[in-house]
Amino acid sequence: MNMPDPQAFAATWMTQFSNPTAWQGWIPALATPNGAVQVGAANPLAGVFKDVGVTLSQGRLDALRQDYLQKAGRLWQDFMSGKTPEIHDKRFTSSEWTASPFSAFTAASYLLNGEFMLALADAVEAGPRERQKIRFTVQQMVDAMSPANFFATNPEVQAKLIETKGESLTKGLQNMLADMQKGRLSQSDESAFEVGVNVGTAPGHVVYENELFQLIQYSPTTPNVRAVPLLMIPPCINKFYILDLQPENSLVRYVVGQGNTVFMVSWRNPDKSMGNLNWDDYVERGAIEAIDVACGISGQDKVHVFGFCVGGTIAATALSVLAARDRQPAASLSLLTTLLDFSDTGVLEVFIDETQVAQREQKLAKGGIMPGGDLATTFSALRPNDLVWNYVQQNYLKGKAPPAFDLLYWNADSTNLPGPMFCWYLRNTYLEDKLKQPGALTVCGVPVDLGRIDAPVFIYGSKEDHIVPWQAAFASMTLLNPKKAKANRFVLGASGHIAGVINPASKNKRSHWVNEKRDHNEKSEKKGGKSGRTGPLTAEDWFAGAEERKGSWWPEWARFLQENGGAEVPAPGQPGNAQYLPSEPAPGRYVKVRAERA
């Protein structure tokens, strides 16, 4: 099934959907009297249902139809009597939507029709994966057809046009034309930021580089540091400076300030010359080489290994490879919003099936580049109202310039991936979920067994993460360090995949959950005064006994590093050493290379 592309849809929405209210006419034709989904040009769900060959039960369809007709009847009666309907949706909260009965009715009828379409999607007789795909596709359609997305049905936009005497429309068209030249929606004022100037500014030096990455060593800010250094491996599908945004939001500056010698992998943004690199390259010539260099510069035989998102998947794979070679270089392993067990990949599952993976393999497995823009579009599709249609409304319809926002500037700074590496990752993790199975995969010539990694583990999940569900992040607790499970820690933070991670301790925002009273990998039940083991601790068990604490989770991690960091030693006076000489100031040149348009 082909998933809709919300950004491409947004680029053509002006001309292709000039009559947004026409979609409401689709609702009565959604099903035939016998309960089978109607397939026809007038039905927007036809292709979705036809692809997977599903039907609705007659009883379920009758119940949905009856509920819809009752609610639609009441809505129509309220409209005819002049009663303004109540609307509980942030897209329609401005006073302009309720000032006009027609606008209020338009919004309310849209929400009712959308509710009905989603209820139909939820009611189909299909497996969980197929049902999720159907619901995702229907949700994309529903979100796209919001009356807030069209000039003709958005009273805020109309009021803005009158207020500005047409200037908002002129500016909106200018914004749209500029975005068409860039090939993407603008989510931030990109002229307000420059890597190395006001984002990615933590002081340090590049002390090593190869074809895949530069290694940055950050300058110490404390007179003494703990002996064991910290190596940070960020995701290769984004730039590392998400961990070093503006100074007040920089996780790098925080851990340096806690008395750690910090190294950072800065992945190169692949071009066509790197189109044949594979997963083994990212593990061997990436993570393992970075571990060796960090150990060589620090003079230590162990380092704290940190991985964020897919960077954590690479880091854990690398440590498993080294364990198979009888090496244990990790003093600890910290994984942030990372998947090792891919049995629950959340909404991303709609993009992963045999057909879609095979199509990618046919195109890229033997060489080529997966464009960063395609990945960005995929992630935007997961939250289209926030990451697509909000900017259509603000930038194009209202003619506003997007605000300066460092996180969204970073979000638009896409990175490519080598095709073979990307295809291996899709098939062996997301599709076939082999990474968690001891010996199921061979990487760098040795079998992968995550359970052989001998190091205490710190795992972080974000409660509202739509990319790595926190329960899936928690599943790593049963895979790692099984012989010393009580040394492992899990912390749950508020918010999502990125905002939950970048939650500075100094701002005391949000909250996090910890559970220090129970074994981290096993649950127990007391019977007759004795404790009986009942198997692995589930995420739900963990949360049931967890304590919510106000503020950032960063101090929890800092304490974990301190507990496993060894003695204090004088901070290094110079970056690198005689073998690894500093070559350029941080953030280095690799991070400044932007992905070329496909």
N, C-alpha and C positions, 0 to 999 in steps of 0.2 A: 504494500500500500504506500502510495506516495504521500508524504506529509505536506501540508500547506506551508509556504514560506511567508511568514507575516511581513518581513521587510520588503520582499518583492511585491507583495500584495499592497503594502502601503504606498510604494512608489507609483503604482498605477491606479490607486483607488479613486482619484479625482475623475478620471474619464470612464472607468469601467463600472463604477457604482454611483452614477449620478442620481439614481432613484432609490434611495435606501429603504423607503417604506414599502417598496414592492415585495420585499422578502417576506413580509407578514402574510402575504397571500399563499405562501408555501404551506403554512401550517395545516389548513383543512385537507390538503392532498397528501399528507404524510403517510397515510395508510389506507389500504383497501378494506372493505367491510369484512373480509374473511381473516383479517389480522396480519396478512403478509405485507411487508413493507413495499410500497409502490416504487417502481423504478421508472422514472421519466424525467424529462428536461425540467419540469417545474419543481422537482424535489431536490433540494440541495444535499440531502443525505443519500441520494440514490447510489452514487459511486462508492460511498463508504460502506453501505450495507451490502451492495452487490459483490464487492471485493472479497468479503469474508463469508458471504452466503448465510446470513442469519435471518431469523424471523422473530416476531413478538407473539406471545401467547394471546389468544383472544381475550381472556379475562383481564390480563394486565393492560392490554390496549384499551379495553372498555373503561377500566378504572381511570386511566390517564386521561382519556378523552372526556369523560364525565367531569373530572376535576377541572380540566382546562375550560370546558364550556361554562361551568358554574362561575369560575373566577373571571372569565372574559365577560360573562353577562353582568356580573356585579360592577366590573370596571366600566362597562358601557353605560350602565344606569347612573353611576356616579358622574360620568362625563356629561350625560344629558341633563342631569340635575344641577350641574355647575359645581359639584363637589370636587375639590382637588385631591387626587390620590396621594397616599403616603408613599414616599420613595426612600428606601434605605440602601443607597449605593453611592459610593464616593464620587462616581463619575457625574452624578446629577445633584450635587449638594448646593450648588450656587442658587441664589434667589431667582435668577432668570428662568430656571426650569419650572418653578412653581408659580411664577408671576403670570404665566399664560396657561389657561386650561389645556390648550392644544399641546403645548410643549410637555406639560406634566403627563397628559394622556399618552403622548408618543413614547416618553420614557417608560411609563408604567406598562404599556402594552408590549414594548420591547422586552422588558424584564420578564413579563409573563410568558411570552413566546419563547424566550431563551430558556426559561425554566422548564417549559414543556419539551423542548428539543433535547435538553440534557437528561430529562427524565426518560425519554424514549431511548436515548443512548444507554442509560444505565439498565434499562429493562430488557435489552436484547438477550436472546438465548445464545450465548457464546461463552468460550473459555475466558478466564481472567485477562490473559494477554490481549485477545481480540477485543474484549469489552473496553479495556483501557485505551487501545488505539482508536476505537470508535468514539469514545468520550473525548479524547484529546482532539481529534479532528473536528468534532461538533463544537467543542469549546472554542477552537480557533475561528470557526465560522461565526459563532454567536458573538464573540468579542469583536470581530471585524465589522459586523453589521450594526454596532451600537450607533444610535442617532447622534451621539456626541462626536462621531468621526466624520460627520458630513455638514457642510455649510448650511444646506437647506433645512436641517432639523436640529441645529445647535443654536439655541437662543443666546448663549454667551458670545458666540462668534458673531452673530448678527448685531448684538449690542456693541461689541468692540468695533465693528466696521463703521457703525454710525458715529460712535464716540471719536474715532480717529479720522473721520471723513475719508475713509477708503485707504488710509495709510497701512492699516493692518493687513489688508489683502495684498497690497503691493509688496510689503516686507515678507509676507508669507510665501508669495511666489518666488521672491528672490532666495529665500531660505531653501525652498524646494529645489530650485534649479542648482543651487550650490551643492546640495546633497546628491542630486543626480550626477553631478560631475565627480563627486567622491565615491559614488556607488554605495552609499549607506546613509542611514539616518544619523544626524548629529544629536548626541545626548548631552554634550557638555561643550562649553566654550574652549575649544582645543588651543586657541591662541594664548590662553591664560597659563599654560603649563609647558615646561620643557624639562625632559629628563636630565638630571644632573644640575639643574638650576633651582627649581623649587619642588621637584619630586625626585626621589632617589638620590638624596643629598648626604646621607650618612658618610662621614669621612673615612677613607680607606684607600687601598691600592689593589690593582690587579697583580697577582703574584704568580699566576700560571694561566696558560691557555692552550687549547688544542682546537681541532676543527669543530668540536661540539660545544665547548663551553669556555668561559673565562672564570677563574676562581678569584674572588675578592676577599681580602683580609681587612677587616675593619679596625680602625685605630682605637685603642683602649681609652676609656675615660675614667678609669679607676687606677690607683697606684699599684694595686695587686689584683690578680685574676686567679681563678681556679685553674689548676694544672690541666685538666681535661678540656680541650677546645670544643666548640660547637660548630658542626657543619650543617648548613641549611640547604636543602634541595627543594626548590620550588617547582611548581608544575611547568612542564615544557610547552603547554598549550597557552600560557600567558607569560608576561614579563615578570621578573622577580620583584620589581619595585612595588608590587602590592604590599610587600612586607616592609617597605621603606618609602611610604608616601611622604606627606609633609611631616616635619619633625614631631609635631604633637601626636601624629597617628602612626609613628614608625615602631613596629615590633623589633626591628633591628636595633634601633637606638635604645630601646628598653632593655633588651637582653645584654647589650654591651654595657649599659649602665649598671647592670646587676653583677658585674665582675666576671664576664665571660669573654674569652677570645673567640671571635665569631668569624667564620668563613662562609661565603655565599657562592653557590653555583649560579652563574648567569648564562643561561642557555643561548646559543646562537639562533637567530631567526633563519631557518633553512631556506636556501635558494635552490635552483635547479641542480646545482653541482652536488647537492647533498641528497638528491632524490632516491638514492639506493641504500641509505642507512636504515638499519632495522632495530628491533628491540634490544638485541644483544649489544649493539653499539652504544645505546643509551645506558645500558647497565655497565658494560665493561669499560668503555672509553669515557663514560660520563661519571656515574656515581662511584664506581670502584676507584677510578683514577683520582677523583676528588678526595676520597677517603685517604688514599695513599699520600697525596700531596699535603693534606692537612696534618696527617701524622708526621710526615717528614719535616714540616716547618716547625711544628710544636715540640718535636722530640718525644712525643707520647706514642704509645702503641695502641691507644684507644681514643675514640672521639665520640661525643654525643652526636647522633645522627638524627636529623630532623627532616621530615617530608610533609609537604602540603599537597593535598589532592593527588593527582597522578604522580607528582614528585614523591609522595609517600609510597605509592605502588612501586615505583622504580627503586626507591631506597630499600624497601623490604626485600624486593627481588635480589638486589645486589648483595645484601647481607646474607641471604639464603645461599647465593652462589659461593660467597666466601666461606660460609659454614661448611659447604660440601667440600671445600678445599682445606678444611681444618683450620680456618682463620675465624676469629671472633673479635673484630676491631671496634665493636660498638660498646661504649660504656653505658649507653642507654639508647633507646629508640623512641622518638616522639613523632606521632602521626596525627595530622590535623585534617579533618574531613576527608579521610582516605578510605577507599574501598580495597579490601583484599578478598573478602567474600562478596561475590557479585550476584548472589541469589536474589537480592532486593536492590534494584537500581532505580527505583522510583519512576518518575515520569519519563526519564530517558529511555526506558524500555521500549517506548513506541518507535524509536528510531533503530532498534536493534532486532533484526530477525535474519534468518538465513538468506532471504532474497536480497535484503538491503546490504548485508555484509558481502555477499557474493558479488553484487554490483560494484562495490568499492574495490574488492579484490581484483576483479576483471580490469578495472581501470588503473589501479595504483599498486597492486602487490608486487609487480616486477619493476617498479620505479616510477617516480613522479612525486609531485607535491600536493598534499592536501591543503588547500588555501585556508588561511586563518579566518578569512571573511565567512567561509561556509560554517566553520565552528561557531563563530560569533552569532550567526543567524540562527543556528540550532538552539543556542542558549537563550537568545531573545524569544524564541518561540515558546519557551517554557513559561514565560511571564509576559505575554504580549501586551496586556493593558498597561503595565508599568514600563516596559522597555521598547514598545513600538507605538501603540496608539496614543499614549500620553504625549509623545513628541510630535506625532502627526497633528494633534489638536493644538499644542502650544506653538510649535515652530511654523506650521503651514497655515492652519486656520486662523490663529490669533496673531501671527506675525511676530512672535516673541523670539528673542535670541536665547538659546539655551544657556543656563547659568554655568559658572565655573565650578566644577565638582571634580576633585582629583580622582576619586574612585571611578567615576564614569569616563574620565579621560583615559585612565588605565584600561578600562573595559573595552574601549575602542581601539586600543593599540594591539592589534591582533598579531598572532604568531602562526606561521605555517608549521606543518609536520611532514617529515618524509613519508611517502606513501607506504612502503613496506613496514615501517615501524607502526604506523597508524592501523594498518590492516591486521597485523599480528595482535595488537592490543585489543581491537574490536572482537576478533574471533575467539581468542584464548581467554579473555577475561569476561567481557560483557555477554558474549553469546554462549560460550561453552563453560564458563566459570571453572576453569581448571587450576587457577593459581592456588586455591586453597587446598587442592588435593595433593598430598605428598607424592612426588615422583611423576605426576601427570604431565609436567612440562619439563623440557630440557632447555636451559638458558646458558649461554656461554659454555656449552659442552658438558654441563653437569645437571643432575636432576634437582628440581626446586622442591624444598621442604621448609616451609616457613617455621615449623616447629623446632628446627635445629638452631634458630637464632637464640643465642644465650645472652640476653640483656634485659634489664627492666624496661617496661614499656609504659609510655604516657600516651593515651589516646583521647583526642578531643572530637566531639561532634556538636553540630549546631542544631538546635531544636526545630527550626523551621527550614532546614536545608532541603531544597527541591532537587539538588544534584546528587548529594550523598545523604540519603536518609540517616538520621542519627542512629537508628537501630542497626543499620548496615555497618556504620562505623564501629559501633559497639561489638559487632560480631568478630572483629579482629582480636578481641580479648581472649577468645577461646583458641585462637590459632597461634598466638605468639607467647614465648617464654612459659610453656606449660609447666615446667618443673619448678619454677619459682613464681607462680602466679600471684602470690601475695605481694610481690614487689610491683605489680602492675597497677596503673591508675587510670580511671576513666573520668573525664570531666565533660559535662554537657553545658553548652552556652546558649544564651538566647539568640534570637534572630536567625539569619540565613547563612548561606555558604561562605560569603565574603564578609558581610557586615558583622556576623557573629565572631569571626576570627579577628578582624581589625576593630578591637574594642579596647582602647587604651586604658590602662590602669588609672592614669591621672584624672580621667573624666568621670569615673565612678558611675558609668551608665549601665543600664540593663542589669542582668543577673546571670548566675550560673548555678549548676547543681553538682554536688559532690555526695559520695556515699562512702564514708570511712568506717562504717560499723560492720560491713559484711565482707566475706571473702570476695575477691574480684572475679574469680573464675568459677566458683562453685556456690550453689545455694545449699542450705541445710534446713532440716526440720527437727525440732526437738520432740522426742518421743520418750515418755517415761523418764525425763530428766537427762536423756542422752541425745547428742546431736547425731542425726543420720544424714548422710550425703544423698542427695537426690538428683545429681546431674549438673550440667552447666548452668550458670546463672544467666537468665535471659535479660534482655534490655528492660522489659517491663518489671521484672523482679527488682532490678537495680534501681529503677526510677521510683518504685513504690517506697523504697527506704531511703531515698535521697533527700538531702537538705538543700533548700534554695538559699543562696547567699547573694546579697546585693553586690553589684559592681563587676569588674572585669575578672575573667578567669586567668589572666596573665600571671598574677602572683602565685597561683597554684602551680603553674608550670615552672616558674622561677625557683620555687622551693624544691620541686622534683629534680631540677638540674643541680641545685646546690647539694642535695643529699647524695648525688651520684657523681659529683664533680671533682673529688679529690682535694688535696691540700691547696692552700693559697700560695702563689709564687709571684715574684715581681712581674708586672706587666711588661711585655716585650717592648723594647725601645724602638725597634725598626720592623717594618713588615718584611715577610719572607725570610730567606737566609741565603747563604752562599750559593746554594743550588737553585733556589727559586727566587730570582731577583724581581722586585717590583718593576712593572713596565709602564703603567699609566695610572692616573688617579681613578678612584671609583666615581661613577658606576661602570666605567669602561665603555668601549665602543660597541660591543655586541648588542647591548640592550637598546641602543639608539637606532638600530636598523629596523625600519618599518616594513611590514609585509607588502609586497607588490600586489597590485590588483590583478586578479585572474583574467 
